[in-house]
Amino acid sequence: MNEYILKDTTSKDAFNYGYLLKKIFPYIKPVLGRAILNIIIAVPLGLLDGVVAFSLKPYLDYVINGNPNDTWAFMGHEFHIQACFAAIIPFGIVLFAIVQGVLKYLSNYLTSWTGQKVANSLKIDLFKKLTKLDPQFYDVNSSGIVLTRFLSDPETASRTIIDSLKSFIATFFGLIGLVGVLLYNSWQLAIIGCLVMGIAITPVTLIRKKIKNVSNASMVVGGNMTTNFNETFSGNKIMAAYNLQDDQNEKFQSQVHEQFNLAMSLTKRVGWMSPIMYFVCSIGIAIVMAVGNHLILTGKMTAGSFASFVTSLLLLYKPTKTLGNTLTNLQGTFVAMCRVFELFDLDPKIKDAPNAVDVNGLNNSIEFKNVDFEYEEGVPVLKNFSLKVDKNETIALVGNSGGGKSTVVSLIPRFYDVTRGSVEFDGVDIRNFKLHSLRDQISFVFQDNFLFSGTIRDNIMMGNEHASQEALDKVVEMSHLDEFIGTLEKGLDTYVGERGTTLSGGQRQRVAIARAMLKDAPIVILDEATSALDNKSEAIVQKALDNLIKNKTVFVIAHRLSTIKNANRIAVVNEGELAELGSHEELMEINDGIYRKLYEMQFKNQEEIENSNC
């Protein structure tokens, strides 16, 4: 289960660039044409950085300090060099600015387009992965961590990597162009300048591990903050009822401060690099100026060459001075990318066996054979649990809270797999069935049924999206929704909002029952389906449930005595074991029996109230 806990991520391959490239390439491949075009554009875009510096040499040597009488013969015509350069260079700079502006626009557009495409592909595949993970994954992760890992990281990883790659190519060729200008003007000074730049960027190699650690810690804090938002939104009534506003504010304030401390921790360890680089680069410029003065005074270098060289060197050092921040952002991208691909490596524990087959209905029985189960290793929830339920039998599961009742029914659709033993349909272990086929045989009604954003019709049709209008009308009537639907202006097409919060508890339950009816599966699981309702709502919902479970094999966890008494048998689950099994009358005859004690404590008053209402 540990690999499911996202906050414990290590990003162990964040520095394995070959691994990251191999993983990201399938997502870049569909946009490879535009990505390559972007890289091609980045080459001249980078090389153009040296144009202004290069133009300073002829401008100073031929225009400012040139001889007006110097001429140049071309095709029988003589041109004054000074006048020609004076006219050409300004127009050349304007032309250069136009070309560079167009290339930058194209590059930025292509960067945004390819980055968005890659991000979208990653998000779609990650969402598919999310929908295939087991309930256990959702048990051990907060909503905030899941949102951060599945939404924020893909955005950071994909959109930034394209931009970073383009910037790296442009900077790389810009450096080549500028180094070329340096060498053209003076190879001696070029050696000094490049040596100083090499010394300046050396400290960057020392920060990678710290960036990874801070990035992972920031992800956890960011996820906690998102969880806080979600809990404040979903639990707003509880927050108001118990005056928890100050507690929520303090929690969020603490998380903000923690995020600030992490950011400052990274700044303290990375921020010193830029001043050091500035200092080292300034030493390089000072040395170049001292040597350059000597070369000019000895006639080995012109003023134009020196001005061109110094300008190139300044342009060369500019990205070097900010290289710390650039590489910090880039390394953060690699860490995010690594976290994304760690998600793809999550392997669902609940999946089809290699030779899984379809379920052909339920012909005889469902049987639990010596089942052991534990959510956490070493903490048993079910112990040697055995129970056989015949087709079309209704079995009620009762027992104290935490005894394992809900766990029993969660094993039937393989929300979890048994630790030992087996759950069998007609003698066949359910792990040999295709998961999709197995769950097609089961309808569910829970205590808190989730309704998706959409209309009432949409939520019911999830049971069978191909059902006819006639079948839909029938389940609406059988679930006792028809009277309520008739009071709505838009009827079944009424929008219910997120989680169905615009409906009452009883109405949500009846929508869920209608959904289960429309599925018409041979097995029905009712997990505390009426426990959260008032007496009036419970009575209506119970009538709907009675219609749902006709001619079905039913597992029911309930607190309502009539439901339990009407079951064919009652299974008493106590501390993970099947303690007693039989009808209501049979179990009541057991002196000091667990069921009898439960009846005396929980059900007797309920029975008296029900009898008095008759």
N, C-alpha and C positions, 0 to 999 in steps of 0.2 A: 504494500500500500504506500510505502514511503515515496516511490517514484511519482505517485499521484499528487503529492503535496507541493504545489507550485512555489510557495514562498521559500522552500528550501533549495531552490535552483542554484546551480554553481556556475553555469555558463563555461563549462570546462574546456570547450573547444573554441572559445572566443579569440584565441590567437592562432588557431589552425586555419590559416587563410585558404589553403587548398581544399579543406573540408567544406568551408563556407561557400567557396566559389562553386564547388560541385553541387551543393544543395540549392543554391540560388539560380544556377544556370537554367534549369527547366522552366523557371518563371520568366527569365530574361529572353529565352529562346523565341517565344512568339513575337516579341518586339525587337528582335535582334537587329533587323534592318535599320530601324530608326535609331537604335542605340549605337550601331556602328557609324551611321551618318552623323550622329551627335559627336562621337569621338573624332571623326574626320574633321568636322567643323572646329573642334577644340584645338586641333593641331595648328592651323593658321592663326586662330584666335590667340594662342599662346605665343606664336612666333612674332605676331604683330607688336607685342610688348617692346621688342627691341628696335622698332622702326624709328621712334622719336630719338632714342639715344644714338642710333646709327646716323641719323640725319644731322646731328649736331657737328660732327666732324667736318663735312663739306661746307656746312653753313658758316662755321667759325673760320675755317681755313681758306675758303674761296670767296665768301661774301663779306664777312667782317674784316678779315686780315688779308684778303686776296688783292692781287694787282689788277686794276681795271683794264690794263692793256693786254693781259693774257688772253689768248684766243685758242679756239679749237676748230680745226678744219674737218668738215664732214660733207662728202659728196660735192666738193667744189665750192662749198660755202664756208665762211669763217664766222664763228660765234664767240662772243665775249663770255668767257666762263663765269665771271662774277655776275653779270646781268642774267645769264641763263639760270644759275642756281638761285639767285634772288627771286626770280619769277616762279621757278618750278617748285622749290621747297614748300612755300606756303600752300600752294594748290595741292601738293602731295600730301601734306598733313591733313587738309580738309578731306581729300579722297580717302585717306587712311581712316579718318574718323567715321566716315560714312560706311566704309566696308566693315570696320570693326563693329559698328552699331548694328548693322544688318545681321552679321554673324552672331552677335550676342543675343539678338532677338530670337533667331532660329534655334540657337543652342538652348536658351531658356524654355522655349516652347516645347522642344523635343524632350528636354529633361523633365518637365512637368507631365507631359503626355506619357512617356515611358514609365516614370515613377508611379503615376496613378494606376496605370494598367497592371504593373507588377504588384502594387499594393492590393488592388481589387482581387487579383488571382489568389494571392496569399490569404486574404480574408475569407474568400469563398471556400477554399480548401480547408482552412482552419475551422470554419463554422461546420463543415461536414464532419471534421474530426470531433468537434465538440458534441455534435448530435449522436455520435457513435460511442462516446465514453460511458462507462457504467455509472449507476447511481452512487457508487462508492466514491467516485471522483468528485461529485458534487457534495458529498458528505464532508469531505476533508478540506475543501477550498471555499473561501469566502467569495461572494459575488464580485467584490472589488478587484481581487487578485485575478479572477477569471477575465473580467473586462479589460484590465490592463494588459494581460498577456495575450489575449486574443484580438484586441482592437488596437491598442496603442503601439505595441511592439512591432506588428507588421507594418504600420505606417512609418515608424522610425526606421525600420530595417530597409524597406524597399524604396521609399521615396528619397531617403537621404543617400543611399548607396549609389544611385544613379547620378545624383548631383555631385557626390564626392568623387566618383570616378571621372566625371567630366572635368571637375575642377582640378583633379590630380593630373589628368592628361594635359589640360591647358597650362597648368603651372609647370609641368615637366618640360613641355616644348618651349614654354616661355623662358625657362632657365637655360635650355639649350641655346635658344636664340640669343639670350643675353650673354652667355658664356662665349658664344661665337663672336659677338661684338667686342667682348673683352680681349679675346685672343687676337682679333683683327687689329685692335689698337695697340696692345702691348702684351706679349706673352709673359714677360717677367711679372708685370703687375697682376695678370690673370692668375698666375700660380699663387700669389699672396692672397688675393681675394677669395679664391676657391678654398684654400687651406683654412682660412679664418671661418668661412661658412660651414665647413665640415666640423670644426671644433664647436661652433655655435649650436648645431642641431644634435650633438651627442647626448645631452641630458634627456631628450625626448624618449629614449629607449628605457628610461628608468620609471616611467609613470604608468605603464600599461596595466600592471596588476592592480594598482590602486584604483584606476578608472573602472575596472571590472567589478571590484568589490563595492564601490560606491554606487555604481549603476544598478547592481542587483539589490542593494539595500534600499535605494530610492524607489525601485519597482515595488518592493514590499510595502513601503510607506505610502506610495501613491495608491496602491491597491486598497490599503486600509482606509485611506481617505475616501475613496470611491464607495467602499462598503458603508462608511459612515453616512454618506449622502443617501445611499439606497435605503438604509435602515431608518433614517430620519423621514424619508418620503413614505415608505411602506408602513412604518410604525408611528405615524404622526399622531394618531388618536391616543395611543398608549403614552407617548411622550407628553401630550397635553394633559392627559388624565392624571399622570403621576408627577407632573411638574419636572420633567427631566431635561428641560431646555438647557439649564446651566451645565448639567452633566455632559450633554452632547456637545455643547460649545467648548467645554474644557477638553474633552477628548479630541475634538477637531483642532483646537488651538495647539495641543500637545503634538499632534501629528504634523502640523504646519511647522512648528519649531524644530521637530526632528528632521523634517525635510530640509529646512534651512541649515541646520548643523551639518548635514551630509554634504550639501552644496558647498558650504564654507570649508569643510574638511578637504574637499577636492581642490577648491581654489587655493588653499594654503599650500598644497603639495604640487599644484600645477602652475599657480600664478607666478612663482619665483622664476620660472623659465624665461618668460618674456623679458624681464629686466636684465637677466644674465645675457640673453641673446642680444639685446640692445647694447649692452656694455661690450660684449665681444665684437659685435659688428662695428661699433664705433672705434675700437682699437684697430680693426682691419682698415677702416676708412682713413684713420690717422696715418697708419703705416703707408698706405697707398699714396696719400697726398705727399708724405715726406719723400718717398722714392720717386713719385711722379715729378715733384719739383726738381729733383736732381736730373731726371731724364730730360726735362724741358730745358734746364739751364745748360746742359751739355749738348743740346741740339739733337738728342736721340728720339725726341717725341715732340709733336706739335701741340699747340694749345688746344686745337680742335680735337685731336685724338685724346688728349687728357680729359677735356670736358665730356666727350662722348663716353670715355671709360668710366669716369666717376658717376655719370648719370646711369649707365648700365649697372654699375655696382650697387647704387642705391635702389634701383628697381629689383635687383637680384636679392638684396638683403631684406626688402619689404616683406615678402612672404615668409622668409626665414624667421623674422622677428615675431610673427604671429603663428608660427608653425606649432607651438605648444597648444594653443587653443584649437587650431585646425585638427591636429591629431587627437586631441581629447574628444572632439565631436565625432571624428571618424571612428575612434576606438569604441565610443559609446554606441555607434551604429553597429559595429561588429558584435558587441555584447548583445544588443537587441536582436540582431539576426540569429545569433547562436541560440537565444532563448526561444525564438520562433521555431527553429528546427528541432529543438528539444521537445516542443509540443507535438510535432509530427512523429517523433519517435515514441510518444506514449502509446503503449500497446493495450487496447481494451482487454480486460481479463475475461469478460463475458463475450464470447464470439462463437461462430459456427465451427464445429469440428470438421476436419478435412472431408469426411464422407457423410456429412449430415444429410438427413432426408426430411421431406415434408411430413407434417402431422396429418393423418387421415381421420380427424375427428376423435372423439372419445367413445370407445365402445363398451368398456367394462368398468374401469376404476382408475383412480389416482392413488398412488401409494408412496408414503414416506418410509424408507427402509433404513433404520439405524442411523438417522441423520445427526451429525454433529455440525455446528456452525459457530463461527466467531467473527465479529467485525474486526477486532484487534487480536493479534496473535497472543495466545495465552489467556484470553478472557472469553470463555465459552458462553454462548447465548442459548444454544440448543444442545442437549446432551442425549445421545442415543434415542432420538425421537422417532417413533414408529407409529404410523396411522394409515389406515386404508379407508378410502371414501369411494363408495360405489357411484356409478353413473346415475344422475338425476337425484342424488341424495343431497339433503341440506345438512351441513355440519356446522354447529355453532362453536366458536372458540372463546372460552371464558377463562378468567384468571386475573390475578393481581396485575397492576400496571408494571411493565418492565419484565413480565414473565416470559415473553417470547412469542405472543400471539401474532403480532404484525410481522415478525420475522418469518413465521411459518408461511403466511400467504405471500410474502415477498419472494420466497424461493420458487413458487410455482411458475411465474413468468420469467424466472431467472434474472430478476433484478440483481440477485447475488447468487453465487454458486455455493453448494454445500462444501464444508471442509472435509467431511467424511460421510460415507453412506451414499444414498441416491434418492432422487424423486423420480417416480416412474409413471408414465401414461401407458396403461394396458401392458405393463411388464417391460416397457422400453424406457431406459434412462433418458430424461428430457434433454440431456447434453448431446444426445445423438440426433436431435431434431434441429432443423434450421430455426434460428431465433425468430425471424419474421413470421414464419409459419406457426411457431408455438404461440406467440403472442396474439396471433389472429384468432386463436381459440378461446381467448379470455377477455371478458369485459370487467371493467373496474368502476367502483364508486367509492370514493374515499371520504374521510371526514371533512377535509377542506379541498373541495374539487376546484382545480384551476381552470378558469375560463380565459381564452385568449382574446386579445383585442380583435374586435370584429362584431358581426351581428349574432343574434341568437341562432339564426339559421346556420351560419358558418360553424358555430360551436357544436351544434347537434350533428351536422353533416360530417364532422370529423369521424363519427362512428362508421359511416359508409358513404363516401363521397359520390357514389354512383346510385344512391337510393332514389326512388321515384318520389314524386310529390305525394302520391297516395300513401306510400310507406312513411313518409315524414309526418303527414297529418295524423296517421294512426298512432305513432309513438308519442306525438304531442298530446293526444287525447289520453293514452294509456298512462302517461307520466303525470297526468293532471295539470298540465301546463296550459290547456286550451282556454280556461277561464281567464287566467292571467294574461295570456297573449292577446285575448280579445279586448283587453283594456288599453292596449298600446296602439298608438296612432299608426305606426309602421309594422305592427305585428311581429312576425318572425324576423323581419329585416331591421329591427331596432338594434342600434349599436349599444353594446354593453360596456365598453371601456376596458382598460387594463385590469386583468384579474377578475373582471366581472363585478367590480365594486359598486356598480349602479343597481345591482340586484340584491335582494335580501338573501340570507343564508338558505332559507327553504327554497327560494326560486332557483338559486345556483344549483342546489342539490337536484332539483327536478330537471334542470337542463342537463346535468351530468347523467341522470338516470335515462333521459330520452336518448342521449348520445350512446349510452350502453345498450339500450333497447335496439337502436338502429343497427348497431354492430351485429346483434343477434348471435353472439358467440355461445358455445355450449357450456362454458364454465363462467361463473360469475363470482367475483370477489367483492364483498362488502366490508370495508374496514371502517368501523365506527361511523357508519353513514348517516346516523341520525343523532349522534351524541351532542352536537353543538346547537341543536334546534330547540325552540320552545315547544310546549305541548301541542299547540294548534298546528304549527308547521310540521312537527314530527308526525302527527296523525295523517296529514296529507301525503307527506313523503313516504310514509310506510305503505299507504295504499299503492303508490307508484312502484315501490320496491316489490310488493306482492305480485304485481303484474310482470315485473322484470324477471323474477326468478322462477316463473312457471316452466316446468319441464327442463330445468337446468340443473347442473351440478354446482352447488353453492357452498362457498366458504364465507361465513359471516362472523365478524367480530362485532358484538353489540352489547349495549348496556340495557336495552329494553327487554323486559321479561317476556312479553308476548312473543317477540321474535325468537328468543332463546327456546321457549317452551314449544314453539311450533316446529323447531328443527327436528329432523329425524333422530339425530344424536347430538350430544354435547360432549366436547372434548375439553377437559380441564388442563390447562397448561400452567405448570407451576415451576418457576426457576429453571426453565428450559426443558422440562421433562413432561411427558404425558402422564399426568397423575391419576386421572379418572376418565372413564369413557362410558357413555350410556345415555338413555333418555332422561328427561327431567325426573320422572317418577323413580326410575332405577337409582339415580344418583342421590335422590332425597332419602332413600332407604339406607344409605351408608352412614352409620353412626360415626360422628366426628369426621365426616368426609369434608374435603375442601369445598366442594360445590355447595354442600348443605350450609357450611359456615358463610360462604359468599351470599347465599340466598338469604340467610338470617340477617346479614349486615346490610346488603345492598338492595335486595329485590323484594323483601317481604312488605315493606311500606308501599312500594310501587304497586304490588299486587292488590293491596287493600284499596289504594286510590283508584286503580282501574276497575275493581269490583264495585266500588261505590258509585262510579260513573255509569255503570251499566243499568 
